[in-house]
Amino acid sequence: MGRFEKILQKVLSGRQDTCIGFSETISLLQNLGFSLRIKGSHHIFFCDGIDEIINIQPDGSQAKPYQVKQIRELIVRYHLEENHE
């Protein structure tokens, strides 16, 4: 299992939302096909075919748990994990 798959599984499990690194979150979203725009500390992700945008900010070196939950819900809603299995 590669690094991407490990990060994806951590996010999808929902048990480690407080332990997801911010850089891991960025890497995950980019590997899922999202484009990134940065404005200050806000990292804004968008993707063709997905109406919502994802706006995340770091909490030290970690991703904010509520934002990890939002990412998980988006991955599940749009079945993004199926494209990378």
GUBA-314730 format. One line per 3 residues: number of its first residue (from 1); their letters; for each residue y, x, z of N, C-alpha, C, O, CB. Coordinates in nm, 2 decimals. Atoms other than C-alpha are relative to their C-alpha. Glycine has a CB too. Layout:
BEGIN
NUM	A	Y X Z Y X Z Y X Z Y X Z Y X Z ~ ...
***
This chain:
BEGIN
1	MGR	-0.12 0.08 0.00 0.00 0.00 0.00 0.12 0.09 0.00 0.14 0.18 0.08 0.00 -0.10 0.12 ~ -0.12 -0.08 0.01 0.33 0.15 -0.11 0.11 -0.05 0.10 0.10 -0.14 0.17 0.05 -0.01 -0.14 ~ -0.11 0.03 -0.10 0.66 0.15 0.08 0.06 -0.13 -0.02 0.09 -0.20 0.07 0.11 0.11 -0.02
4	FEK	-0.05 0.14 0.03 0.79 -0.16 -0.10 -0.08 -0.11 0.06 -0.03 -0.20 0.12 0.02 -0.02 -0.15 ~ 0.09 0.10 -0.05 0.49 -0.36 -0.01 0.00 -0.01 0.15 -0.01 -0.12 0.21 -0.15 0.03 -0.05 ~ -0.01 0.00 -0.14 0.51 -0.25 0.35 0.12 -0.07 0.05 0.12 -0.15 0.15 -0.01 0.14 0.06
7	ILQ	-0.12 0.07 -0.04 0.87 -0.36 0.38 -0.01 -0.15 -0.03 0.03 -0.23 0.06 0.12 0.06 -0.08 ~ 0.01 0.14 0.03 0.80 -0.69 0.21 -0.09 -0.07 0.10 -0.06 -0.18 0.14 -0.07 -0.01 -0.14 ~ 0.09 0.06 -0.10 0.51 -0.76 0.45 0.07 -0.01 0.14 0.05 -0.11 0.21 -0.13 0.08 0.01
10	KVL	-0.07 0.01 -0.13 0.73 -0.68 0.75 0.10 -0.11 0.00 0.11 -0.19 0.10 0.08 0.13 0.03 ~ -0.09 0.11 0.01 0.99 -0.92 0.63 -0.07 -0.14 0.00 -0.03 -0.23 0.07 0.09 0.01 -0.13 ~ 0.08 0.12 0.01 0.74 -1.19 0.54 -0.07 -0.04 0.12 -0.09 -0.16 0.15 -0.09 0.00 -0.12
13	SGR	0.08 0.04 -0.13 0.55 -1.17 0.87 0.09 -0.07 0.10 0.04 -0.16 0.17 -0.05 0.13 0.06 ~ -0.09 0.07 -0.10 0.86 -1.28 1.07 -0.01 0.05 0.14 0.05 0.00 0.23 -0.03 -0.14 -0.01 ~ 0.02 -0.05 -0.14 0.74 -1.08 1.37 0.09 0.12 0.03 0.10 0.16 0.15 -0.14 0.04 0.02
16	QDT	-0.07 -0.13 -0.02 0.96 -0.77 1.32 0.15 -0.01 -0.05 0.20 0.09 -0.09 -0.07 0.11 -0.06 ~ -0.13 0.01 0.05 1.30 -0.91 1.23 0.10 0.09 0.06 0.20 0.13 0.00 0.05 -0.15 0.02 ~ -0.10 -0.09 -0.07 1.48 -0.69 1.49 -0.03 0.15 -0.04 0.05 0.23 0.01 -0.01 -0.02 0.15
19	CIG	0.04 -0.14 0.02 1.30 -0.38 1.36 0.01 0.04 -0.15 -0.05 0.14 -0.19 -0.14 0.03 0.05 ~ -0.01 -0.02 0.14 1.39 -0.39 0.99 0.13 0.09 -0.02 0.24 0.05 0.01 0.01 -0.13 -0.09 ~ -0.12 -0.09 0.03 1.62 -0.10 0.88 0.09 -0.06 -0.11 0.04 -0.13 -0.20 -0.05 0.14 -0.04
22	FSE	-0.09 0.05 0.10 1.93 -0.18 0.68 -0.03 0.06 -0.14 -0.03 -0.01 -0.24 0.14 0.03 0.04 ~ 0.03 -0.06 0.13 1.84 0.07 0.41 -0.13 -0.06 -0.06 -0.15 -0.07 -0.18 -0.02 0.15 0.01 ~ 0.12 0.07 0.05 1.49 -0.09 0.39 0.03 -0.14 -0.06 -0.03 -0.17 -0.16 -0.10 -0.02 0.12
25	TIS	-0.04 0.13 0.05 1.65 -0.43 0.34 0.07 0.02 -0.14 0.03 -0.06 -0.23 0.10 -0.07 0.09 ~ -0.07 -0.03 0.13 1.87 -0.29 0.05 -0.11 0.03 -0.10 -0.11 -0.02 -0.21 0.10 0.11 0.01 ~ 0.10 -0.04 0.09 1.57 -0.13 -0.11 -0.09 -0.12 -0.04 -0.13 -0.13 -0.16 -0.09 0.11 0.07
28	LLQ	0.08 0.12 0.03 1.36 -0.45 -0.08 0.07 -0.09 -0.10 0.01 -0.13 -0.20 -0.03 -0.07 0.13 ~ -0.07 0.10 0.09 1.62 -0.67 -0.24 0.02 0.06 -0.14 0.01 -0.01 -0.24 0.14 -0.03 0.06 ~ -0.01 -0.06 0.13 1.68 -0.42 -0.52 -0.13 0.00 -0.08 -0.13 -0.02 -0.20 0.06 0.14 0.01
31	NLG	0.13 0.00 0.06 1.31 -0.40 -0.59 -0.04 -0.14 -0.04 -0.12 -0.16 -0.13 -0.10 0.06 0.09 ~ 0.03 0.14 0.04 1.30 -0.78 -0.61 0.09 -0.04 -0.11 0.07 -0.16 -0.16 0.02 -0.09 0.12 ~ -0.08 0.03 0.12 1.55 -0.77 -0.89 0.15 -0.04 0.03 0.22 -0.08 -0.06 -0.06 -0.10 -0.07
34	FSL	-0.14 0.03 -0.03 1.88 -0.83 -0.71 0.09 0.11 -0.03 0.06 0.23 -0.02 0.01 -0.04 0.15 ~ -0.11 -0.10 0.02 2.20 -0.66 -0.81 0.09 0.01 0.12 0.10 -0.09 0.20 0.08 -0.04 -0.13 ~ -0.08 -0.02 -0.12 2.43 -0.52 -0.55 0.15 0.02 -0.03 0.18 0.10 -0.12 -0.05 0.12 0.08
37	RIK	-0.15 -0.02 0.00 2.81 -0.54 -0.50 0.04 0.03 0.14 0.00 -0.05 0.23 0.08 -0.12 -0.07 ~ -0.04 -0.04 -0.13 2.97 -0.37 -0.20 0.15 -0.03 0.01 0.23 0.02 -0.07 -0.03 0.14 0.03 ~ -0.14 0.02 -0.03 3.30 -0.49 -0.05 0.02 0.03 0.15 -0.02 -0.06 0.23 0.05 -0.15 -0.04
40	GSH	-0.01 -0.04 -0.15 3.38 -0.31 0.28 -0.14 0.03 0.05 -0.22 0.10 -0.01 0.07 -0.10 0.08 ~ 0.14 -0.01 -0.06 3.07 -0.34 0.50 -0.09 -0.10 -0.05 -0.21 -0.11 -0.02 0.01 0.00 0.15 ~ 0.08 0.11 0.06 2.95 -0.64 0.31 -0.08 0.04 -0.12 -0.02 0.09 -0.22 0.09 -0.12 -0.03
43	HIF	0.08 -0.03 0.11 2.66 -0.58 0.08 -0.04 -0.14 -0.06 -0.12 -0.21 0.00 -0.13 0.09 0.04 ~ 0.02 0.13 0.06 2.64 -0.88 -0.16 -0.10 0.02 -0.11 -0.08 0.09 -0.21 0.14 -0.06 -0.05 ~ 0.11 -0.01 0.10 2.32 -0.93 -0.36 0.00 -0.14 -0.08 0.02 -0.24 -0.02 -0.13 0.02 0.07
46	FCD	0.02 0.12 0.08 2.28 -1.17 -0.65 -0.10 0.03 -0.11 -0.13 0.14 -0.14 0.14 -0.04 -0.07 ~ 0.11 -0.01 0.10 2.01 -1.24 -0.91 0.01 -0.11 -0.10 0.03 -0.23 -0.06 -0.14 0.01 0.07 ~ 0.00 0.11 0.10 1.99 -1.43 -1.23 -0.11 -0.10 0.03 -0.22 -0.05 0.07 -0.03 0.06 -0.15
49	GID	0.10 0.10 -0.03 1.80 -1.75 -1.18 0.00 -0.05 0.14 -0.08 -0.14 0.17 -0.13 0.05 -0.04 ~ 0.00 0.03 -0.14 1.88 -1.77 -0.81 0.15 -0.04 0.03 0.24 0.04 0.01 -0.05 0.11 0.09 ~ -0.14 0.05 -0.03 2.18 -1.99 -0.71 0.07 0.07 0.12 0.19 0.09 0.11 -0.01 -0.15 0.02
52	EII	-0.06 -0.05 -0.12 2.23 -1.84 -0.37 0.03 0.15 -0.01 -0.03 0.22 -0.09 -0.09 -0.02 0.12 ~ -0.03 -0.14 -0.01 2.39 -1.50 -0.30 -0.04 0.04 0.15 -0.05 -0.04 0.24 0.15 0.04 -0.03 ~ 0.04 -0.05 -0.13 2.28 -1.28 0.00 0.11 0.10 0.04 0.14 0.19 -0.03 -0.14 0.07 0.00
55	NIQ	-0.11 -0.09 -0.05 2.56 -1.12 0.20 -0.05 0.06 0.14 -0.07 -0.02 0.23 0.13 -0.08 0.02 ~ 0.05 -0.06 -0.12 2.44 -0.87 0.46 0.09 0.11 0.04 0.16 0.18 -0.04 -0.15 0.06 -0.02 ~ -0.08 -0.11 -0.06 2.61 -0.62 0.69 -0.10 0.07 0.10 -0.18 0.01 0.16 0.13 -0.05 0.07
58	PDG	0.08 -0.08 -0.10 2.45 -0.34 0.90 0.04 -0.03 0.14 0.15 -0.07 0.17 0.01 0.15 -0.03 ~ -0.02 0.00 -0.14 2.41 -0.36 1.27 -0.05 0.13 0.05 -0.17 0.15 0.10 -0.08 -0.12 0.07 ~ 0.04 -0.14 -0.02 2.40 0.01 1.33 -0.08 0.04 -0.12 -0.03 0.03 -0.23 -0.08 0.02 0.14
61	SQA	0.09 -0.03 0.12 2.11 0.13 1.12 -0.10 -0.11 -0.03 -0.18 -0.09 -0.12 -0.08 0.13 0.03 ~ 0.09 0.11 0.02 1.93 -0.20 1.14 0.06 -0.12 -0.07 0.19 -0.13 -0.08 -0.05 -0.05 0.14 ~ -0.05 0.13 0.06 1.96 -0.53 0.95 0.01 -0.10 0.11 -0.07 -0.09 0.21 -0.10 -0.05 -0.12
64	KPY	-0.02 0.11 -0.10 2.08 -0.83 1.15 -0.12 -0.09 -0.01 -0.16 -0.14 -0.12 0.13 -0.07 -0.02 ~ 0.12 0.08 0.01 1.78 -1.04 1.24 0.02 -0.14 -0.07 -0.07 -0.18 -0.14 -0.05 -0.03 0.14 ~ -0.02 0.13 0.06 1.93 -1.37 1.13 0.01 0.02 -0.16 -0.02 -0.07 -0.23 0.13 -0.07 0.05
67	QVK	-0.01 -0.03 0.14 2.00 -1.21 0.79 -0.14 0.03 -0.06 -0.17 -0.01 -0.18 0.09 0.12 -0.03 ~ 0.14 -0.02 0.05 1.64 -1.09 0.76 -0.07 -0.13 -0.02 -0.15 -0.15 -0.11 -0.08 0.09 0.11 ~ 0.06 0.13 0.01 1.53 -1.45 0.83 0.05 -0.07 -0.13 -0.03 -0.14 -0.20 0.04 -0.09 0.12
70	QIR	-0.05 0.06 0.12 1.76 -1.57 0.55 -0.06 0.06 -0.13 -0.09 -0.01 -0.22 0.16 0.02 -0.01 ~ 0.07 -0.07 0.11 1.61 -1.31 0.31 -0.14 -0.05 -0.01 -0.18 -0.08 -0.13 0.00 0.15 0.02 ~ 0.14 0.05 0.01 1.26 -1.42 0.40 -0.01 -0.14 -0.05 -0.09 -0.17 -0.14 -0.06 0.00 0.15
73	ELI	-0.01 0.14 0.05 1.35 -1.79 0.34 0.02 0.00 -0.15 -0.03 -0.08 -0.22 0.10 -0.08 0.07 ~ -0.03 0.00 0.14 1.49 -1.70 0.00 -0.12 0.05 -0.08 -0.15 0.00 -0.19 0.12 0.09 -0.02 ~ 0.12 -0.05 0.07 1.18 -1.49 -0.10 -0.10 -0.11 -0.01 -0.16 -0.12 -0.11 -0.05 0.12 0.08
76	VRY	0.11 0.11 0.00 0.95 -1.78 0.00 0.05 -0.11 -0.09 -0.04 -0.16 -0.17 -0.02 -0.05 0.14 ~ -0.05 0.11 0.08 1.17 -2.05 -0.16 -0.01 0.02 -0.15 -0.05 -0.07 -0.23 0.15 -0.03 0.03 ~ 0.01 -0.04 0.14 1.18 -1.87 -0.50 -0.12 0.07 -0.04 -0.13 0.11 -0.16 0.13 0.08 -0.03
79	HLE	0.13 -0.07 0.03 0.83 -1.72 -0.48 0.02 0.14 -0.05 -0.05 0.18 -0.15 -0.08 -0.09 -0.10 ~ -0.03 -0.14 0.05 0.97 -1.37 -0.53 -0.11 0.09 0.03 -0.13 0.19 -0.04 0.13 0.05 0.06 ~ 0.11 -0.09 -0.03 0.68 -1.21 -0.36 -0.12 0.00 -0.10 -0.19 0.09 -0.11 -0.06 -0.04 0.14
82	ENH	0.11 0.01 0.10 0.44 -1.34 -0.63 0.02 0.09 -0.12 -0.08 0.13 -0.18 -0.01 -0.14 -0.04 ~ -0.03 -0.09 0.11 0.61 -1.13 -0.89 -0.03 0.14 0.02 -0.03 0.23 -0.07 0.15 -0.01 -0.04 ~ 0.02 -0.14 -0.04 0.53 -0.81 -0.70 -0.13 0.03 0.06 -0.14 0.13 0.13 0.12 0.05 0.08
85	E	0.13 -0.03 -0.06 0.18 -0.84 -0.59 -0.10 0.07 -0.09 -0.21 0.10 -0.05 -0.07 -0.13 0.05
***
